Amino acid sequence: MPIKIAFLILAAGASTRMRGADKLLEKVQDKPLIAHICAQAAATDAPVFVTLPDATHPRAKALQEQQVTPVFVPDADLGMAISLRRGVSALPADISHVAIVPADMPDLTTDDFDLLIAKVKTTAADRIVQAASTAGRPGHPVVFPRTYFPEIASLSGDSGAKRILQTHAECVVFVALPEEHAITDLDTPEAWADWRANPPKA
């Protein structure tokens, strides 16, 4: 099967730790974060799929000018696994790999995504490619070959695909991204304030 990678941006969560605000609508480079990260992924020329609560949600409206395919997850309160399952099930049959990206990671860039794509193309077909910080701390995105899609389809709860990574630890290949791009996720107003006060170096 030829290598064809799709991005799956996870953006259906409730943003409960923001105390009334929506972290995915916070501005990054003059765009709502959700639009920013989708634009970075789309610039790789890979197809981009985005899980969203529903078609009327403000996040969906923020993506009106983006070249993405929405995947609606009205029962996202059941946990991250339901978004992963619905997102992966929406991928066309010719997709060989899915790059799973939480939408609350403002430091990720098109160059970062291109690094992961390049690694996938030079790595054995059964390997999982996972981004890490420069210091080696595992993070996101994580790129799964299609052979793992059935395991993603069996996930439940709110721990994401961590179980798969643990089960197949010997098959995980790491790619170091600049600084802390792979591990910076912003869930609270305080985290956003700190990030704006100390923007990424690269």
TORSE-303857 format. One record per residue (C-alpha): chain; y, z, x; residue number from 0. Coordinates in nm, 4 decimals. Each point is the difference from the previous one (the first is absolute). Example, Ala and Ser with C-alpha at 12.3 -4.5 7.8 and 13.67 -1.06 7.14 Angstrom:
% TORSE-303857
<'A', <-0.4500, 0.7800, 1.2300>, 0>
<'A', <0.3440, -0.0660, 0.1370>, 1>
//
This chain:
% TORSE-303857
<'A', <0.0000, 0.0000, 0.0000>, 0>
<'A', <0.3374, -0.0955, 0.1512>, 1>
<'A', <0.2363, 0.2882, 0.0716>, 2>
<'A', <0.2587, 0.0384, -0.2739>, 3>
<'A', <0.1815, 0.3322, -0.0205>, 4>
<'A', <0.1832, 0.1329, -0.3040>, 5>
<'A', <0.2335, 0.2982, -0.0040>, 6>
<'A', <-0.0512, 0.2641, -0.2664>, 7>
<'A', <0.3134, 0.2141, -0.0334>, 8>
<'A', <-0.0712, 0.3257, -0.1821>, 9>
<'A', <0.2996, 0.0762, -0.2219>, 10>
<'A', <-0.1384, 0.1430, -0.3240>, 11>
<'A', <0.0336, 0.3715, 0.0793>, 12>
<'A', <0.2320, 0.2395, -0.1788>, 13>
<'A', <0.2237, 0.1042, 0.2935>, 14>
<'A', <-0.0254, 0.3606, -0.1224>, 15>
<'A', <0.1220, 0.1641, 0.3222>, 16>
<'A', <0.3401, -0.1704, -0.0257>, 17>
<'A', <0.1101, 0.2442, -0.2715>, 18>
<'A', <0.1134, -0.2624, -0.2493>, 19>
<'A', <0.0884, -0.2861, 0.2346>, 20>
<'A', <-0.2246, -0.2969, 0.0824>, 21>
<'A', <-0.0749, -0.0309, 0.3711>, 22>
<'A', <-0.0890, -0.3676, -0.0378>, 23>
<'A', <0.3461, -0.0805, -0.1320>, 24>
<'A', <0.1790, 0.1675, 0.2917>, 25>
<'A', <0.1969, -0.2572, 0.1985>, 26>
<'A', <-0.1288, -0.1371, 0.3325>, 27>
<'A', <0.2078, -0.2763, 0.1594>, 28>
<'A', <0.1899, -0.0407, -0.3284>, 29>
<'A', <-0.3153, -0.0467, -0.2082>, 30>
<'A', <-0.2145, 0.2387, -0.2019>, 31>
<'A', <-0.2827, 0.1134, 0.2282>, 32>
<'A', <-0.2627, -0.1712, -0.2142>, 33>
<'A', <0.1833, -0.3343, 0.0301>, 34>
<'A', <0.0554, 0.0533, 0.3727>, 35>
<'A', <-0.3650, 0.0617, 0.0865>, 36>
<'A', <-0.1168, -0.2862, -0.2217>, 37>
<'A', <0.2449, -0.2353, 0.1722>, 38>
<'A', <-0.1275, 0.1108, 0.3416>, 39>
<'A', <-0.3588, -0.0710, -0.1045>, 40>
<'A', <0.0814, -0.3310, -0.1691>, 41>
<'A', <0.1728, -0.1244, 0.3143>, 42>
<'A', <-0.3429, -0.0206, 0.1662>, 43>
<'A', <-0.0831, -0.2778, -0.2520>, 44>
<'A', <-0.2981, 0.2037, -0.1246>, 45>
<'A', <-0.0270, 0.0572, -0.3766>, 46>
<'A', <0.1351, 0.3356, -0.1176>, 47>
<'A', <-0.1375, 0.2006, -0.2931>, 48>
<'A', <0.1798, 0.3107, -0.1249>, 49>
<'A', <-0.1348, 0.2739, -0.2243>, 50>
<'A', <0.2602, 0.1167, -0.2520>, 51>
<'A', <0.0012, 0.2418, -0.2966>, 52>
<'A', <0.0893, -0.2730, -0.2531>, 53>
<'A', <0.2096, -0.3140, -0.0498>, 54>
<'A', <0.3048, 0.1877, -0.1295>, 55>
<'A', <0.0201, 0.2535, 0.2827>, 56>
<'A', <0.3148, -0.0130, 0.2201>, 57>
<'A', <-0.2224, -0.0766, 0.2985>, 58>
<'A', <-0.1175, -0.3194, -0.1690>, 59>
<'A', <0.3609, -0.0978, -0.0639>, 60>
<'A', <0.0815, 0.0639, 0.3669>, 61>
<'A', <-0.2601, -0.2633, 0.0940>, 62>
<'A', <0.1251, -0.2812, -0.2229>, 63>
<'A', <0.1209, -0.2034, 0.2976>, 64>
<'A', <-0.3067, 0.0696, 0.2143>, 65>
<'A', <-0.2967, -0.2343, 0.0411>, 66>
<'A', <-0.2643, 0.2521, -0.1016>, 67>
<'A', <-0.2800, 0.0344, -0.2534>, 68>
<'A', <0.0294, 0.3172, -0.2097>, 69>
<'A', <-0.3092, 0.2016, -0.0880>, 70>
<'A', <0.0747, 0.2463, -0.2781>, 71>
<'A', <-0.1634, 0.3427, 0.0114>, 72>
<'A', <0.1042, 0.1925, -0.3127>, 73>
<'A', <-0.2513, 0.2762, 0.0795>, 74>
<'A', <0.1214, 0.0527, 0.3580>, 75>
<'A', <0.0200, 0.3744, -0.0706>, 76>
<'A', <-0.3791, 0.0075, 0.0467>, 77>
<'A', <0.0557, -0.0276, 0.3755>, 78>
<'A', <0.0489, -0.2513, 0.2791>, 79>
<'A', <-0.3560, -0.1278, -0.0342>, 80>
<'A', <0.0725, -0.1652, -0.3341>, 81>
<'A', <0.2832, -0.1995, 0.1603>, 82>
<'A', <-0.2264, -0.1061, 0.2861>, 83>
<'A', <-0.2747, -0.1049, -0.2389>, 84>
<'A', <0.2280, -0.1979, -0.2278>, 85>
<'A', <0.1851, -0.1563, 0.2913>, 86>
<'A', <-0.3126, -0.1147, 0.1816>, 87>
<'A', <-0.1576, -0.1299, -0.3212>, 88>
<'A', <0.3092, -0.2177, -0.0534>, 89>
<'A', <-0.0421, -0.1837, 0.3319>, 90>
<'A', <-0.1138, -0.3631, -0.0120>, 91>
<'A', <-0.3499, -0.0853, 0.1198>, 92>
<'A', <0.1290, -0.1747, 0.3132>, 93>
<'A', <0.1583, 0.3187, 0.1399>, 94>
<'A', <-0.2073, 0.1185, 0.2951>, 95>
<'A', <0.2006, 0.3152, 0.0836>, 96>
<'A', <0.2420, 0.2339, -0.1747>, 97>
<'A', <0.2750, 0.1880, 0.1826>, 98>
<'A', <0.0669, 0.3194, -0.1921>, 99>
<'A', <0.3594, 0.1197, 0.0323>, 100>
<'A', <0.1549, 0.3065, -0.1664>, 101>
<'A', <0.3417, -0.1088, -0.1242>, 102>
<'A', <0.1851, 0.3074, 0.1273>, 103>
<'A', <-0.0016, -0.1031, 0.3694>, 104>
<'A', <0.3482, -0.1331, 0.0844>, 105>
<'A', <-0.0560, -0.0553, 0.3724>, 106>
<'A', <-0.2664, -0.2687, -0.0403>, 107>
<'A', <0.1187, -0.3480, 0.0976>, 108>
<'A', <-0.1221, -0.3574, -0.0140>, 109>
<'A', <-0.0725, 0.0234, 0.3741>, 110>
<'A', <-0.2237, 0.2996, -0.0684>, 111>
<'A', <-0.1868, -0.1898, -0.2689>, 112>
<'A', <-0.0359, -0.3013, 0.2287>, 113>
<'A', <-0.1534, 0.2243, 0.2688>, 114>
<'A', <-0.2648, 0.1136, -0.2449>, 115>
<'A', <-0.0729, -0.3537, -0.1171>, 116>
<'A', <-0.0382, -0.1165, 0.3596>, 117>
<'A', <-0.2419, 0.2855, 0.0709>, 118>
<'A', <-0.2108, -0.0852, -0.3031>, 119>
<'A', <-0.0286, -0.3590, 0.1193>, 120>
<'A', <-0.1377, 0.1096, 0.3393>, 121>
<'A', <-0.2274, 0.2800, -0.1229>, 122>
<'A', <-0.3573, -0.0063, -0.1270>, 123>
<'A', <-0.0246, -0.0853, -0.3685>, 124>
<'A', <-0.1400, 0.3399, -0.1018>, 125>
<'A', <0.2720, 0.2054, 0.1708>, 126>
<'A', <0.2688, 0.1996, -0.1807>, 127>
<'A', <0.3397, -0.0332, 0.1688>, 128>
<'A', <0.2217, 0.3073, -0.0297>, 129>
<'A', <0.3576, 0.0441, 0.1168>, 130>
<'A', <0.0903, 0.2988, 0.2151>, 131>
<'A', <0.3126, 0.1495, 0.1508>, 132>
<'A', <0.0851, -0.0619, 0.3629>, 133>
<'A', <-0.1439, 0.3445, 0.0712>, 134>
<'A', <-0.3282, -0.0995, -0.1644>, 135>
<'A', <0.0237, 0.1786, -0.3352>, 136>
<'A', <-0.1799, -0.2042, -0.2700>, 137>
<'A', <0.2136, -0.1293, -0.2850>, 138>
<'A', <0.0625, -0.3089, -0.2135>, 139>
<'A', <-0.0482, -0.2830, -0.0710>, 140>
<'A', <-0.3788, -0.0142, 0.0012>, 141>
<'A', <-0.1674, -0.3412, -0.0218>, 142>
<'A', <-0.3429, -0.0127, -0.1644>, 143>
<'A', <-0.2316, -0.3032, 0.0110>, 144>
<'A', <-0.1479, -0.1139, -0.3301>, 145>
<'A', <-0.3325, 0.1632, 0.0899>, 146>
<'A', <0.1647, 0.3353, -0.0791>, 147>
<'A', <0.1419, -0.1043, -0.3377>, 148>
<'A', <-0.2997, 0.1425, -0.1937>, 149>
<'A', <0.0586, 0.3387, 0.1632>, 150>
<'A', <0.3686, -0.0145, -0.0925>, 151>
<'A', <-0.1073, -0.0800, -0.3573>, 152>
<'A', <-0.2040, 0.3235, -0.0078>, 153>
<'A', <0.2835, 0.2314, 0.1111>, 154>
<'A', <0.1331, 0.2767, -0.2217>, 155>
<'A', <0.2685, 0.2678, 0.0172>, 156>
<'A', <0.3114, 0.0119, 0.2135>, 157>
<'A', <-0.1282, -0.0193, 0.3581>, 158>
<'A', <0.0318, -0.3779, 0.0266>, 159>
<'A', <-0.2446, -0.1762, 0.2313>, 160>
<'A', <-0.0331, 0.2935, 0.2404>, 161>
<'A', <-0.3672, 0.0406, -0.0881>, 162>
<'A', <-0.0756, -0.3579, 0.1052>, 163>
<'A', <0.1806, 0.0457, 0.3309>, 164>
<'A', <-0.1987, 0.3164, 0.0681>, 165>
<'A', <-0.3318, -0.1561, -0.0977>, 166>
<'A', <0.0571, -0.3054, 0.2203>, 167>
<'A', <0.1935, 0.1617, 0.2844>, 168>
<'A', <-0.1932, -0.2028, 0.2564>, 169>
<'A', <0.1312, -0.3216, -0.1592>, 170>
<'A', <0.3706, 0.0922, 0.0146>, 171>
<'A', <0.2192, -0.1817, 0.2542>, 172>
<'A', <0.3486, 0.1405, 0.0568>, 173>
<'A', <0.3235, -0.1886, 0.0587>, 174>
<'A', <0.2992, 0.1925, 0.1343>, 175>
<'A', <0.3260, -0.0802, -0.1760>, 176>
<'A', <0.3413, 0.0908, 0.1463>, 177>
<'A', <0.1130, 0.3629, -0.0052>, 178>
<'A', <-0.1162, 0.1628, -0.3255>, 179>
<'A', <0.0125, -0.3072, -0.2264>, 180>
<'A', <-0.3625, 0.0530, -0.1057>, 181>
<'A', <0.0395, 0.3647, -0.1021>, 182>
<'A', <0.3513, 0.0326, -0.1439>, 183>
<'A', <-0.0194, 0.0440, -0.3752>, 184>
<'A', <0.2847, 0.1516, -0.1983>, 185>
<'A', <-0.0961, 0.2133, -0.2998>, 186>
<'A', <0.2857, 0.2487, -0.0414>, 187>
<'A', <0.3827, -0.0046, -0.0049>, 188>
<'A', <-0.0070, 0.2001, 0.3236>, 189>
<'A', <-0.2219, -0.2565, 0.1719>, 190>
<'A', <0.2367, -0.2778, -0.1060>, 191>
<'A', <0.3009, 0.1930, 0.1312>, 192>
<'A', <-0.1709, 0.0600, 0.3351>, 193>
<'A', <-0.1026, -0.3646, 0.0278>, 194>
<'A', <0.3518, -0.1252, -0.0705>, 195>
<'A', <0.1368, 0.2412, 0.2587>, 196>
<'A', <-0.2527, -0.1234, 0.2598>, 197>
<'A', <-0.0703, -0.3675, -0.0644>, 198>
<'A', <-0.2954, -0.1652, 0.1781>, 199>
<'A', <0.0593, -0.1295, 0.3511>, 200>
<'A', <-0.2126, -0.3114, -0.0440>, 201>
//
